[in-house]
Amino acid sequence: MATARTIETARSVGQNTGDQKGTAVIELDNVGYNYGGGELLNEVSVQLAPGSFHFLTGPSGAGKTTLLKLCYGALTPTSGRARAFNMDINGLDRDQMAYLRRRVGVVHQDCRFLDHLSVIENIALPLTVSGRDIDQEEANLNELLSWVGLSDRAHARPPELSGGERQRAALARSVILSPDVIIADEPTGNVDWEMSQRLLQLLVELNHMGKTVLVATHDLSLIRAAKKQVQARVLRISNRQLQQAGVDL
């Protein structure tokens, strides 16, 4: 079982700056997004409260990844407003965007790594980019590796990892700066059920530590399993809009 200290690996980077309890950390207000001349999302509104857990589901191509990117600033809406930590995402300058990226950890669907670096070096990359001394973070890195069950793979290269190991390494990298929000895009899409449950447990532990979690998935069995462990809202993209899924999910 992870402890709060496991995830608070870099307290001086990405710290909570005093958001009011109950205030949305991320908010989409009547957001629309056009792609290739066609409308992919229309009038999407959602608020992610501090410490909340959300699942995002919907058919392939419905716009789940696009919505996630709008939440962490990789895309800007073509209409409506996207806000994160009381900042308008559309108008962020370079420093503000860097601040946002420290506070939002992202687990991408494709889990890209630098193959010439070891697992622990890949996980530590956000620390390197932020100018932290890796040697001073060695104990924290080792603890984080232990939390995701990769202590014995620390010096392996990414091509040597299984799909589940890659996903756990990606999750460790996403939380190395102790973000307030974790966004995961189909984190269990390429792993078996047992590994899906292990990854889910890590996400649930993060949520229990107060992290806001948003997970895009097509796996309804995973959502049902999660609902036994955590209070989670389920959102569904349908016909370019966002709806709250029913209790029969």
DRENBAKOL-604178 format. One line per 8 residues: number of its first residue (from 1); for each residue x negated, y negated, z of N, C-alpha, C. Coordinates in nm, 4 decimals, always signed. Example, Ala and Ser with C-alpha at 12.3 -4.5 7.8 and 13.67 -1.06 7.14 Angstrom:
BEGIN
1> -1.3190:+0.5690:+0.7800:-1.2300:+0.4500:+0.7800:-1.3200:+0.3300:+0.7800; -1.2850:+0.2250:+0.7080:-1.3670:+0.1060:+0.7140:-1.2900:-0.0030:+0.7870
//
This chain:
BEGIN
1> -0.0851:+0.1198:+0.0000:+0.0000:+0.0000:+0.0000:-0.0886:-0.1247:+0.0000; -0.0562:-0.2176:-0.0888:-0.1355:-0.3392:-0.0971:-0.1021:-0.4322:+0.0173; -0.1952:-0.5179:+0.0515:-0.1727:-0.6210:+0.1519:-0.1726:-0.7559:+0.0839; -0.1263:-0.8575:+0.1563:-0.1245:-0.9919:+0.0994:-0.2652:-1.0344:+0.0606; -0.3635:-0.9945:+0.1403:-0.5016:-1.0337:+0.1105:-0.5479:-0.9763:-0.0234; -0.4956:-0.8604:-0.0619:-0.5349:-0.8000:-0.1872:-0.5122:-0.8930:-0.3036; -0.3980:-0.9589:-0.3031:-0.3623:-1.0425:-0.4163:-0.4128:-1.1849:-0.4011; -0.4301:-1.2317:-0.2773:-0.4802:-1.3676:-0.2580:-0.6315:-1.3690:-0.2741
9> -0.6769:-1.3315:-0.3944:-0.8194:-1.3171:-0.4187:-0.8905:-1.4481:-0.4466; -0.8135:-1.5519:-0.4757:-0.8771:-1.6800:-0.5098:-0.7915:-1.7935:-0.4562; -0.7933:-1.8119:-0.3255:-0.7001:-1.9045:-0.2630:-0.7186:-2.0478:-0.3100; -0.8390:-2.0837:-0.3463:-0.8621:-2.2228:-0.3857:-0.8254:-2.2480:-0.5309; -0.7877:-2.1438:-0.6051:-0.7469:-2.1606:-0.7435:-0.6046:-2.1103:-0.7563; -0.5179:-2.1905:-0.8169:-0.3809:-2.1472:-0.8388:-0.2981:-2.1410:-0.7127; -0.3309:-2.2203:-0.6136:-0.2529:-2.2193:-0.4911:-0.1172:-2.2819:-0.5130; -0.0204:-2.2408:-0.4311:+0.1094:-2.3053:-0.4299:+0.0916:-2.4482:-0.3804
17> +0.1461:-2.5430:-0.4530:+0.1249:-2.6831:-0.4188:+0.2463:-2.7449:-0.3526; +0.3283:-2.6591:-0.2879:+0.4347:-2.7150:-0.2080:+0.5670:-2.7255:-0.2784; +0.5982:-2.6335:-0.3739:+0.7290:-2.6339:-0.4357:+0.8348:-2.6105:-0.3291; +0.9428:-2.6834:-0.3360:+1.0499:-2.6689:-0.2399:+1.1148:-2.5324:-0.2557; +1.1419:-2.4670:-0.1420:+1.2090:-2.3391:-0.1466:+1.3453:-2.3570:-0.2121; +1.3750:-2.2683:-0.3077:+1.5010:-2.2769:-0.3788:+1.4896:-2.3532:-0.5096; +1.3814:-2.4293:-0.5292:+1.3583:-2.5000:-0.6541:+1.3032:-2.4023:-0.7566; +1.3550:-2.4072:-0.8785:+1.3093:-2.3153:-0.9818:+1.1631:-2.3405:-1.0128
25> +1.0837:-2.2331:-1.0180:+0.9444:-2.2476:-1.0601:+0.9357:-2.2572:-1.2116; +1.0296:-2.1912:-1.2818:+1.0391:-2.2015:-1.4274:+1.1861:-2.2196:-1.4629; +1.2125:-2.3120:-1.5553:+1.3505:-2.3401:-1.5935:+1.3596:-2.3656:-1.7435; +1.4494:-2.2941:-1.8097:+1.4842:-2.3206:-1.9486:+1.6248:-2.3790:-1.9504; +1.6398:-2.4942:-2.0139:+1.7678:-2.5652:-2.0148:+1.8146:-2.5835:-2.1593; +1.9137:-2.5027:-2.1988:+1.9694:-2.5081:-2.3343:+1.8602:-2.5019:-2.4415; +1.7688:-2.4095:-2.4222:+1.6543:-2.3959:-2.5122:+1.6928:-2.3200:-2.6391; +1.6430:-2.3710:-2.7497:+1.6554:-2.3016:-2.8768:+1.5181:-2.2839:-2.9386
33> +1.5051:-2.1797:-3.0222:+1.3768:-2.1601:-3.0902:+1.4019:-2.1043:-3.2294; +1.3436:-2.1726:-3.3284:+1.3541:-2.1293:-3.4674:+1.2235:-2.0668:-3.5121; +1.2342:-1.9579:-3.5858:+1.1148:-1.8865:-3.6318:+1.1330:-1.8523:-3.7791; +1.0380:-1.8983:-3.8613:+1.0448:-1.8668:-4.0035:+1.1705:-1.9186:-4.0711; +1.2189:-2.0326:-4.0222:+1.3376:-2.0905:-4.0825:+1.4683:-2.0375:-4.0282; +1.4615:-1.9342:-3.9435:+1.5827:-1.8779:-3.8853:+1.5890:-1.9024:-3.7359; +1.7082:-1.9048:-3.6813:+1.7274:-1.9288:-3.5387:+1.7137:-1.7977:-3.4624; +1.6147:-1.7918:-3.3697:+1.5926:-1.6704:-3.2913:+1.6617:-1.6795:-3.1560
41> +1.6559:-1.7968:-3.0931:+1.7233:-1.8198:-2.9650:+1.8039:-1.9482:-2.9733; +1.9190:-1.9518:-2.9049:+2.0068:-2.0673:-2.9112:+2.0704:-2.0930:-2.7747; +2.0526:-2.2137:-2.7245:+2.1138:-2.2579:-2.5986:+2.0895:-2.1586:-2.4846; +1.9646:-2.1223:-2.4666:+1.9253:-2.0312:-2.3590:+1.8950:-2.1114:-2.2331; +1.9594:-2.0744:-2.1239:+1.9349:-2.1400:-1.9955:+1.9094:-2.0347:-1.8893; +1.8046:-2.0536:-1.8109:+1.7741:-1.9625:-1.7006:+1.6849:-2.0351:-1.6011; +1.6996:-2.0020:-1.4748:+1.6137:-2.0556:-1.3695:+1.5511:-1.9394:-1.2939; +1.4211:-1.9444:-1.2766:+1.3497:-1.8453:-1.1972:+1.3147:-1.9086:-1.0633
49> +1.3812:-1.8635:-0.9586:+1.3576:-1.9175:-0.8249:+1.2313:-1.8561:-0.7653; +1.1663:-1.9257:-0.6722:+1.0483:-1.8686:-0.6062:+1.0826:-1.7350:-0.5396; +1.0006:-1.6340:-0.5653:+1.0195:-1.5037:-0.5028:+1.1268:-1.4170:-0.5654; +1.1817:-1.4584:-0.6787:+1.2861:-1.3795:-0.7440:+1.2244:-1.2727:-0.8335; +1.3059:-1.1735:-0.8691:+1.2641:-1.0652:-0.9586:+1.3681:-1.0563:-1.0694; +1.3239:-1.0715:-1.1932:+1.4138:-1.0658:-1.3079:+1.3638:-0.9623:-1.4088; +1.4575:-0.8903:-1.4676:+1.4294:-0.8085:-1.5849:+1.4929:-0.8767:-1.7057; +1.4251:-0.8679:-1.8174:+1.4763:-0.9197:-1.9438:+1.4853:-0.8039:-2.0417
57> +1.6055:-0.7780:-2.0917:+1.6231:-0.6663:-2.1831:+1.6977:-0.7123:-2.3080; +1.7109:-0.6219:-2.4038:+1.7744:-0.6536:-2.5306:+1.7115:-0.5712:-2.6409; +1.7759:-0.5623:-2.7559:+1.7239:-0.4803:-2.8653:+1.5918:-0.5334:-2.9196; +1.5183:-0.4462:-2.9858:+1.3924:-0.4861:-3.0487:+1.4182:-0.5986:-3.1479; +1.3349:-0.7017:-3.1411:+1.3493:-0.8152:-3.2310:+1.4473:-0.9202:-3.1849; +1.5054:-0.9008:-3.0652:+1.6055:-0.9957:-3.0164:+1.5434:-1.1264:-2.9694; +1.4145:-1.1241:-2.9358:+1.3481:-1.2465:-2.8911:+1.2957:-1.2425:-2.7500; +1.2770:-1.1209:-2.6942:+1.2286:-1.1103:-2.5555:+1.0894:-1.1711:-2.5411
65> +0.9982:-1.1333:-2.6287:+0.8615:-1.1865:-2.6197:+0.8599:-1.3371:-2.6405; +0.9419:-1.3851:-2.7325:+0.9510:-1.5290:-2.7570:+0.9975:-1.6021:-2.6322; +1.0983:-1.5473:-2.5648:+1.1480:-1.6124:-2.4426:+1.0394:-1.6156:-2.3360; +0.9652:-1.5066:-2.3215:+0.8567:-1.5058:-2.2235:+0.7539:-1.6134:-2.2570; +0.7186:-1.6253:-2.3838:+0.6195:-1.7258:-2.4249:+0.6689:-1.8672:-2.3976; +0.7974:-1.8896:-2.4110:+0.8539:-2.0207:-2.3779:+0.8401:-2.0491:-2.2289; +0.8463:-1.9420:-2.1473:+0.8372:-1.9593:-2.0019:+0.6967:-1.9975:-1.9562; +0.5929:-1.9512:-2.0274:+0.4576:-1.9833:-1.9814:+0.3818:-2.0758:-2.0757
73> +0.4540:-2.1378:-2.1685:+0.3947:-2.2449:-2.2466:+0.3178:-2.2039:-2.3696; +0.3231:-2.0749:-2.4070:+0.2565:-2.0332:-2.5303:+0.3337:-2.0814:-2.6528; +0.4639:-2.1058:-2.6350:+0.5480:-2.1656:-2.7381:+0.6234:-2.2824:-2.6753; +0.6596:-2.3782:-2.7576:+0.7443:-2.4880:-2.7105:+0.8779:-2.4797:-2.7837; +0.9868:-2.5078:-2.7151:+1.1189:-2.4932:-2.7763:+1.1410:-2.5943:-2.8887; +1.2216:-2.5540:-2.9864:+1.2588:-2.6467:-3.0939:+1.3774:-2.7321:-3.0539; +1.4461:-2.6912:-2.9469:+1.5519:-2.7749:-2.8897:+1.5648:-2.7405:-2.7417; +1.6236:-2.8297:-2.6649:+1.6346:-2.8079:-2.5219:+1.5059:-2.8406:-2.4484
81> +1.5008:-2.7999:-2.3222:+1.3869:-2.8357:-2.2377:+1.3371:-2.7156:-2.1592; +1.2057:-2.7008:-2.1554:+1.1419:-2.5965:-2.0743:+1.0555:-2.6645:-1.9697; +1.0729:-2.6233:-1.8421:+0.9976:-2.6832:-1.7324:+0.9339:-2.5730:-1.6482; +0.8160:-2.6016:-1.5969:+0.7470:-2.5107:-1.5059:+0.6825:-2.5923:-1.3961; +0.7114:-2.5586:-1.2702:+0.6553:-2.6287:-1.1542:+0.6769:-2.7798:-1.1657; +0.7987:-2.8158:-1.2041:+0.8409:-2.9561:-1.2160:+0.7668:-3.0321:-1.3250; +0.7100:-2.9607:-1.4220:+0.6433:-3.0250:-1.5351:+0.7171:-2.9865:-1.6632; +0.7341:-3.0833:-1.7528:+0.7937:-3.0566:-1.8832:+0.6875:-2.9894:-1.9709
89> +0.7115:-2.8645:-2.0079:+0.6122:-2.7883:-2.0836:+0.5820:-2.8542:-2.2171; +0.6808:-2.9192:-2.2773:+0.6598:-2.9819:-2.4085:+0.5520:-3.0885:-2.4060; +0.5324:-3.1522:-2.2907:+0.4421:-3.2665:-2.2873:+0.3139:-3.2457:-2.2092; +0.2749:-3.1199:-2.1855:+0.1567:-3.0949:-2.1034:+0.0287:-3.1301:-2.1782; -0.0627:-3.1974:-2.1075:-0.1945:-3.2193:-2.1661:-0.2831:-3.0977:-2.1352; -0.4067:-3.1044:-2.1763:-0.4956:-2.9882:-2.1637:-0.5143:-2.9454:-2.0184; -0.5360:-3.0417:-1.9298:-0.5571:-3.0087:-1.7886:-0.4306:-2.9510:-1.7253; -0.3165:-3.0063:-1.7606:-0.1909:-2.9550:-1.7064:-0.1623:-2.8143:-1.7559
97> -0.1961:-2.7872:-1.8821:-0.1759:-2.6532:-1.9351:-0.2676:-2.5532:-1.8646; -0.3905:-2.5930:-1.8365:-0.4822:-2.5060:-1.7632:-0.4287:-2.4774:-1.6232; -0.3703:-2.5789:-1.5609:-0.3096:-2.5630:-1.4286:-0.1937:-2.4636:-1.4359; -0.1101:-2.4760:-1.5387:+0.0024:-2.3841:-1.5562:-0.0470:-2.2415:-1.5750; -0.1514:-2.2225:-1.6531:-0.2026:-2.0880:-1.6800:-0.2606:-2.0243:-1.5536; -0.3082:-2.1067:-1.4599:-0.3569:-2.0507:-1.3336:-0.2421:-2.0042:-1.2455; -0.1287:-2.0692:-1.2583:-0.0158:-2.0377:-1.1700:+0.0767:-1.9300:-1.2262; +0.0601:-1.8966:-1.3527:+0.1414:-1.7930:-1.4162:+0.0492:-1.6852:-1.4717
105> +0.0566:-1.5653:-1.4137:-0.0215:-1.4524:-1.4640:+0.0601:-1.3749:-1.5654; -0.0003:-1.3433:-1.6797:+0.0721:-1.2786:-1.7891:+0.0100:-1.1434:-1.8212; +0.0944:-1.0406:-1.8273:+0.0536:-0.9082:-1.8739:+0.1105:-0.8927:-2.0143; +0.0246:-0.9007:-2.1140:+0.0696:-0.8951:-2.2525:+0.0998:-0.7517:-2.2949; +0.1853:-0.7384:-2.3924:+0.2263:-0.6069:-2.4396:+0.1102:-0.5292:-2.4991; +0.0171:-0.5996:-2.5661:-0.0915:-0.5299:-2.6348:-0.2173:-0.5124:-2.5498; -0.2221:-0.5705:-2.4298:-0.3337:-0.5471:-2.3350:-0.4701:-0.5596:-2.4012; -0.5028:-0.6727:-2.4540:-0.6315:-0.6896:-2.5215:-0.7438:-0.7133:-2.4216
113> -0.8572:-0.6481:-2.4501:-0.9766:-0.6629:-2.3668:-1.0976:-0.6852:-2.4564; -1.2067:-0.7291:-2.3948:-1.3346:-0.7380:-2.4657:-1.4055:-0.6038:-2.4483; -1.4172:-0.5290:-2.5576:-1.4643:-0.3902:-2.5482:-1.6098:-0.3773:-2.5052; -1.6895:-0.4842:-2.5213:-1.8301:-0.4750:-2.4830:-1.8504:-0.5022:-2.3336; -1.7440:-0.5428:-2.2639:-1.7519:-0.5672:-2.1204:-1.6886:-0.4517:-2.0439; -1.7324:-0.4314:-1.9209:-1.6746:-0.3270:-1.8371:-1.5355:-0.3694:-1.7895; -1.4649:-0.2753:-1.7290:-1.3318:-0.3046:-1.6761:-1.3381:-0.4174:-1.5735; -1.4310:-0.4089:-1.4797:-1.4385:-0.5111:-1.3757:-1.4771:-0.6466:-1.4342
121> -1.5600:-0.6481:-1.5374:-1.5964:-0.7749:-1.6015:-1.4766:-0.8345:-1.6751; -1.3948:-0.7490:-1.7375:-1.2752:-0.7980:-1.8047:-1.1757:-0.8557:-1.7047; -1.1579:-0.7868:-1.5929:-1.0652:-0.8350:-1.4902:-1.1121:-0.9688:-1.4337; -1.2435:-0.9864:-1.4244:-1.3006:-1.1082:-1.3663:-1.3062:-1.2251:-1.4635; -1.2700:-1.2057:-1.5896:-1.2823:-1.3129:-1.6887:-1.2114:-1.4421:-1.6482; -1.0896:-1.4372:-1.5925:-1.0266:-1.5638:-1.5505:-1.1079:-1.6390:-1.4463; -1.1777:-1.5661:-1.3589:-1.2647:-1.6307:-1.2613:-1.3806:-1.7003:-1.3318; -1.4370:-1.6312:-1.4304:-1.5494:-1.6873:-1.5061:-1.5070:-1.8150:-1.5774
129> -1.3916:-1.8096:-1.6429:-1.3418:-1.9253:-1.7179:-1.3152:-2.0433:-1.6251; -1.2691:-2.0148:-1.5040:-1.2382:-2.1221:-1.4089:-1.3618:-2.1724:-1.3353; -1.4794:-2.1140:-1.3651:-1.6039:-2.1628:-1.3080:-1.6395:-2.1087:-1.1712; -1.5736:-2.0006:-1.1291:-1.6025:-1.9437:-0.9982:-1.7254:-1.8534:-1.0046; -1.7927:-1.8388:-0.8917:-1.9107:-1.7546:-0.8795:-1.8652:-1.6098:-0.8605; -1.8895:-1.5270:-0.9611:-1.8429:-1.3878:-0.9574:-1.9061:-1.3114:-0.8423; -2.0320:-1.3400:-0.8121:-2.0994:-1.2691:-0.7036:-2.0272:-1.2903:-0.5704; -1.9744:-1.4103:-0.5495:-1.9031:-1.4395:-0.4253:-1.7658:-1.3738:-0.4214
137> -1.7177:-1.3285:-0.5363:-1.5848:-1.2671:-0.5449:-1.5922:-1.1143:-0.5503; -1.7127:-1.0572:-0.5306:-1.7291:-0.9132:-0.5476:-1.6372:-0.8321:-0.4565; -1.6270:-0.8708:-0.3309:-1.5425:-0.7965:-0.2373:-1.3961:-0.8025:-0.2794; -1.3514:-0.9207:-0.3218:-1.2130:-0.9360:-0.3663:-1.1857:-0.8534:-0.4919; -1.2811:-0.8532:-0.5836:-1.2648:-0.7752:-0.7063:-1.2545:-0.6258:-0.6752; -1.3401:-0.5791:-0.5860:-1.3372:-0.4367:-0.5499:-1.2052:-0.4002:-0.4822; -1.1540:-0.4922:-0.3997:-1.0269:-0.4658:-0.3334:-0.9124:-0.4625:-0.4346; -0.9179:-0.5514:-0.5315:-0.8157:-0.5542:-0.6350:-0.8197:-0.4277:-0.7199
145> -0.9390:-0.3823:-0.7538:-0.9536:-0.2569:-0.8288:-0.8961:-0.1391:-0.7512; -0.9192:-0.1386:-0.6220:-0.8652:-0.0320:-0.5377:-0.7126:-0.0370:-0.5365; -0.6568:-0.1569:-0.5325:-0.5118:-0.1730:-0.5288:-0.4447:-0.1145:-0.6531; -0.5071:-0.1337:-0.7692:-0.4483:-0.0802:-0.8922:-0.4988:+0.0600:-0.9244; -0.5803:+0.1170:-0.8345:-0.6262:+0.2542:-0.8523:-0.7316:+0.2722:-0.9595; -0.8192:+0.1734:-0.9761:-0.9216:+0.1812:-1.0809:-1.0634:+0.1694:-1.0259; -1.0813:+0.1971:-0.8982:-1.2152:+0.1835:-0.8395:-1.3181:+0.2708:-0.9113; -1.2769:+0.3909:-0.9504:-1.3705:+0.4821:-1.0152:-1.3875:+0.4528:-1.1636
153> -1.3166:+0.3509:-1.2150:-1.3277:+0.3143:-1.3570:-1.3845:+0.1737:-1.3732; -1.4381:+0.1189:-1.2675:-1.4833:-0.0204:-1.2683:-1.5840:-0.0494:-1.3787; -1.6717:+0.0465:-1.4064:-1.7788:+0.0214:-1.5035:-1.7562:+0.0921:-1.6362; -1.6351:+0.1441:-1.6556:-1.5986:+0.2007:-1.7847:-1.5718:+0.0876:-1.8837; -1.5776:+0.1190:-2.0125:-1.5423:+0.0235:-2.1160:-1.3954:+0.0436:-2.1538; -1.3272:-0.0619:-2.1964:-1.1849:-0.0517:-2.2280:-1.1467:+0.0631:-2.3216; -1.2263:+0.0949:-2.4265:-1.1863:+0.2066:-2.5136:-1.1828:+0.3419:-2.4417; -1.2455:+0.3503:-2.3254:-1.2478:+0.4760:-2.2501:-1.1241:+0.4930:-2.1613
161> -1.0417:+0.3902:-2.1507:-0.9273:+0.3938:-2.0600:-0.8048:+0.4568:-2.1260; -0.7224:+0.5207:-2.0434:-0.5924:+0.5681:-2.0898:-0.4966:+0.4500:-2.0981; -0.3784:+0.4737:-2.1549:-0.2800:+0.3670:-2.1654:-0.2402:+0.3121:-2.0300; -0.2191:+0.4009:-1.9322:-0.1813:+0.3571:-1.7985:-0.2916:+0.2798:-1.7295; -0.4166:+0.3235:-1.7509:-0.5303:+0.2520:-1.6915:-0.5438:+0.1128:-1.7520; -0.5199:+0.1003:-1.8814:-0.5270:-0.0310:-1.9466:-0.4202:-0.1249:-1.8898; -0.3004:-0.0717:-1.8691:-0.1937:-0.1552:-1.8152:-0.2249:-0.2009:-1.6727; -0.2808:-0.1120:-1.5921:-0.3154:-0.1496:-1.4547:-0.4296:-0.2504:-1.4527
169> -0.5248:-0.2345:-1.5446:-0.6323:-0.3331:-1.5548:-0.5776:-0.4688:-1.5976; -0.4806:-0.4664:-1.6894:-0.4189:-0.5915:-1.7344:-0.3439:-0.6591:-1.6204; -0.2769:-0.5799:-1.5382:-0.2056:-0.6369:-1.4236:-0.3050:-0.6973:-1.3243; -0.4151:-0.6269:-1.2979:-0.5167:-0.6806:-1.2068:-0.5728:-0.8126:-1.2592; -0.5995:-0.8184:-1.3883:-0.6515:-0.9434:-1.4469:-0.5508:-1.0566:-1.4339; -0.4213:-1.0237:-1.4468:-0.3187:-1.1279:-1.4417:-0.3028:-1.1886:-1.3034; -0.3420:-1.1161:-1.1971:-0.3227:-1.1685:-1.0613:-0.4527:-1.2129:-0.9955; -0.5641:-1.2094:-1.0685:-0.6939:-1.2381:-1.0085:-0.7022:-1.3809:-0.9547
177> -0.6266:-1.4745:-1.0135:-0.6276:-1.6129:-0.9658:-0.5135:-1.6418:-0.8690; -0.4493:-1.5360:-0.8196:-0.3392:-1.5500:-0.7248:-0.2300:-1.6426:-0.7763; -0.1700:-1.6092:-0.8915:-0.0639:-1.6941:-0.9467:+0.0646:-1.6831:-0.8653; +0.1538:-1.7776:-0.8858:+0.2841:-1.7762:-0.8201:+0.3852:-1.6932:-0.8975; +0.3644:-1.6812:-1.0284:+0.4581:-1.6114:-1.1157:+0.3830:-1.5048:-1.1946; +0.4431:-1.3848:-1.2059:+0.3892:-1.2778:-1.2884:+0.4894:-1.2503:-1.3992; +0.4448:-1.2601:-1.5242:+0.5285:-1.2310:-1.6399:+0.4681:-1.1119:-1.7135; +0.5472:-1.0068:-1.7317:+0.4976:-0.8837:-1.7946:+0.5856:-0.8477:-1.9133
185> +0.5231:-0.8276:-2.0278:+0.5943:-0.7971:-2.1520:+0.5821:-0.6480:-2.1821; +0.6892:-0.5727:-2.1600:+0.6927:-0.4283:-2.1834:+0.5722:-0.3588:-2.1203; +0.5467:-0.3771:-1.9915:+0.4261:-0.3198:-1.9302:+0.4254:-0.1672:-1.9253; +0.5422:-0.1044:-1.9391:+0.5487:+0.0421:-1.9326:+0.5823:+0.1033:-2.0678; +0.5715:+0.0245:-2.1730:+0.6153:+0.0698:-2.3049:+0.5367:+0.1857:-2.3620; +0.4107:+0.2006:-2.3230:+0.3262:+0.3041:-2.3838:+0.2711:+0.4027:-2.2819; +0.3426:+0.4203:-2.1706:+0.2958:+0.5130:-2.0674:+0.4095:+0.6077:-2.0297; +0.3735:+0.7186:-1.9644:+0.4748:+0.8164:-1.9255:+0.5526:+0.7671:-1.8028
193> +0.6554:+0.8444:-1.7643:+0.7443:+0.8016:-1.6562:+0.6703:+0.7869:-1.5240; +0.5804:+0.8803:-1.4940:+0.5067:+0.8731:-1.3679:+0.4252:+0.7446:-1.3596; +0.3582:+0.7098:-1.4695:+0.2794:+0.5865:-1.4694:+0.3707:+0.4643:-1.4687; +0.4864:+0.4747:-1.5330:+0.5825:+0.3645:-1.5289:+0.6215:+0.3334:-1.3850; +0.6449:+0.4401:-1.3074:+0.6819:+0.4217:-1.1682:+0.5686:+0.3588:-1.0872; +0.4460:+0.3962:-1.1184:+0.3308:+0.3396:-1.0478:+0.3174:+0.1909:-1.0776; +0.3337:+0.1548:-1.2048:+0.3261:+0.0139:-1.2418:+0.4406:-0.0646:-1.1798; +0.5595:-0.0045:-1.1790:+0.6737:-0.0706:-1.1166:+0.6476:-0.0965:-0.9695
201> +0.5896:+0.0009:-0.8996:+0.5620:-0.0158:-0.7583:+0.4664:-0.1327:-0.7334; +0.3670:-0.1493:-0.8203:+0.2744:-0.2623:-0.8069:+0.3484:-0.3953:-0.8246; +0.4388:-0.4010:-0.9212:+0.5160:-0.5235:-0.9436:+0.6089:-0.5529:-0.8265; +0.6685:-0.4477:-0.7719:+0.7557:-0.4651:-0.6556:+0.6751:-0.5167:-0.5362; +0.5556:-0.4633:-0.5157:+0.4704:-0.5094:-0.4060:+0.4364:-0.6572:-0.4230; +0.4073:-0.6978:-0.5467:+0.3798:-0.8399:-0.5719:+0.4998:-0.9256:-0.5348; +0.6181:-0.8796:-0.5716:+0.7389:-0.9533:-0.5395:+0.7600:-0.9620:-0.3890; +0.7323:-0.8530:-0.3173:+0.7475:-0.8533:-0.1721:+0.6487:-0.9498:-0.1062
209> +0.5398:-0.9800:-0.1758:+0.4440:-1.0780:-0.1254:+0.4863:-1.2213:-0.1565; +0.6001:-1.2372:-0.2220:+0.6516:-1.3707:-0.2513:+0.6326:-1.4169:-0.3939; +0.5760:-1.3317:-0.4786:+0.5559:-1.3699:-0.6181:+0.6872:-1.3612:-0.6957; +0.7070:-1.4551:-0.7860:+0.8178:-1.4481:-0.8802:+0.7774:-1.3551:-0.9933; +0.8642:-1.2592:-1.0275:+0.8305:-1.1590:-1.1285:+0.9366:-1.1584:-1.2381; +0.8911:-1.1627:-1.3630:+0.9784:-1.1518:-1.4799:+0.9216:-1.0438:-1.5710; +1.0015:-0.9389:-1.5951:+0.9552:-0.8235:-1.6732:+1.0485:-0.8010:-1.7913; +0.9936:-0.8038:-1.9111:+1.0694:-0.7660:-2.0295:+1.0541:-0.6166:-2.0519
217> +1.1655:-0.5469:-2.0702:+1.1604:-0.4026:-2.0911:+1.2851:-0.3550:-2.1645; +1.2684:-0.2466:-2.2392:+1.3835:-0.1812:-2.3017:+1.4228:-0.0561:-2.2232; +1.3487:-0.0263:-2.1168:+1.3659:+0.0968:-2.0397:+1.4696:+0.0761:-1.9291; +1.5939:+0.1152:-1.9552:+1.7000:+0.0955:-1.8575:+1.6815:+0.1845:-1.7354; +1.6171:+0.3009:-1.7520:+1.5902:+0.3878:-1.6371:+1.4949:+0.3204:-1.5396; +1.3991:+0.2467:-1.5931:+1.3056:+0.1730:-1.5084:+1.3795:+0.0658:-1.4291; +1.4729:-0.0024:-1.4928:+1.5497:-0.1064:-1.4246:+1.6324:-0.0457:-1.3124; +1.6962:+0.0682:-1.3388:+1.7770:+0.1337:-1.2352:+1.6900:+0.1753:-1.1172
225> +1.5690:+0.2260:-1.1467:+1.4768:+0.2650:-1.0398:+1.4340:+0.1441:-0.9579; +1.4123:+0.0322:-1.0250:+1.3680:-0.0891:-0.9557:+1.4762:-0.1421:-0.8638; +1.6013:-0.1316:-0.9059:+1.7107:-0.1863:-0.8270:+1.7265:-0.1150:-0.6927; +1.6672:+0.0021:-0.6787:+1.6696:+0.0726:-0.5510:+1.5638:+0.0178:-0.4550; +1.4705:-0.0620:-0.5076:+1.3587:-0.1103:-0.4281:+1.3583:-0.2615:-0.4073; +1.4254:-0.3334:-0.4959:+1.4141:-0.4785:-0.4926:+1.5425:-0.5395:-0.5480; +1.5774:-0.6573:-0.4982:+1.6914:-0.7292:-0.5532:+1.6488:-0.7928:-0.6847; +1.7047:-0.7448:-0.7924:+1.6626:-0.7920:-0.9241:+1.7835:-0.8332:-1.0068
233> +1.7705:-0.9439:-1.0747:+1.8695:-0.9849:-1.1741:+1.8278:-0.9280:-1.3080; +1.9253:-0.8868:-1.3854:+1.8985:-0.8335:-1.5184:+1.9592:-0.9271:-1.6222; +1.8759:-0.9762:-1.7109:+1.9178:-1.0664:-1.8174:+1.9072:-0.9934:-1.9509; +2.0040:-1.0164:-2.0373:+2.0055:-0.9495:-2.1671:+2.0168:-1.0540:-2.2784; +1.9294:-1.0416:-2.3782:+1.9407:-1.1259:-2.4967:+2.0334:-1.0566:-2.5958; +2.1360:-1.1278:-2.6370:+2.2319:-1.0744:-2.7334:+2.2828:-1.1877:-2.8209; +2.2755:-1.1683:-2.9514:+2.3230:-1.2710:-3.0456:+2.2597:-1.4065:-3.0185; +2.1275:-1.4041:-2.9944:+2.0440:-1.5242:-2.9787:+2.0659:-1.5968:-2.8478
241> +2.1494:-1.5411:-2.7605:+2.1752:-1.6067:-2.6328:+2.1453:-1.5137:-2.5171; +2.1375:-1.5724:-2.3977:+2.1004:-1.4978:-2.2782:+2.2234:-1.4766:-2.1919; +2.2419:-1.3514:-2.1499:+2.3558:-1.3168:-2.0665:+2.3070:-1.2387:-1.9457; +2.3820:-1.2454:-1.8353:+2.3505:-1.1616:-1.7206:+2.4158:-1.0265:-1.7430; +2.3333:-0.9187:-1.7312:+2.3847:-0.7847:-1.7558:+2.4783:-0.7431:-1.6437; +2.5709:-0.6565:-1.6752:+2.6676:-0.6101:-1.5769:+2.6081:-0.5104:-1.4797; +2.6845:-0.4778:-1.3760:+2.6378:-0.3869:-1.2724:+2.6317:-0.2437:-1.3225; +2.6904:-0.2165:-1.4391:+2.6924:-0.0801:-1.4917:+2.5631:-0.0460:-1.5641
249> +2.4690:-0.1406:-1.5690:+2.3440:-0.1177:-1.6418:+2.2710:+0.0048:-1.5868
//
